């Protein structure tokens, strides 16, 4: 699923970039970070958001957007491993 809507504990609506459900029911979440995520406040918010997602027992993988374009085999390998753990 892409852009899965998620309500944070604060009530704020956020979107997960990509999610998959494993056979055991656990979610695998891939988050893509572009240049805007490098600003200090955005980076901080992303980390806290990742912690909240992980606390729901989801497995979170993060990728800089450039890695998606230049290291496709690496990303695919990690996603395969996450989905078959």
Secondary structure by P-SEA (a helix, b strand, c coil): ccbbbbbccccbbbbbcbbbbccccbbbbbbbbccccccaaaaaaaaaaaaaaaaacbbbbbbcaaaaaccaaaaaaaaaaaaac
